[in-house]
Amino acid sequence: MDDLITVVIPVYNVEPYLDRCMKSVLNQHYQKLEIILVDDGSPDNSGEICDKYAAQDSRIKVLHKTNGGACDARNKGLELVEGEYLSIIDGDDWLESDY
C-alpha cells in the first residue's frame, strides 16, 4: 500500500494527553501520513503543543480556530484532508503501532 492516510485530531484541553497521542500516531509502522491537528480554541497549552509538533514534522498541519465544539473541529479538519483514507481520533486517544 502506498496511499496517503489522513488522521484528523480535534484538540481541546488535552494538554496532559496530547504528547502520548501524537507519539502514538507518529510511531505508526505505516508512515505515509497526513496529520491534521485542529486546535478548537483550547485555553490550555494544547495549541502550542500542536505548533511544536508541526515545526518538527512536515506531515503535520495545524488549524487554530475559535471554539465551536468537537463536531465543528472535526468538520474543519475534514476540509483540509488530502489523503485517500481517513481516520479521526481524539487528542486524548492513543494508537497501537500497527493501527
Secondary structure, 3 states (H helix, E strand, C coil): CCCCEEEEEEECCCHHHHHHHHHHHHCCCCCCEEEEEEECCCCCCHHHHHHHHHHHCCCEEEEECCCCCHHHHHHHHHCCCCCCEEEECCCCCCCCCCC
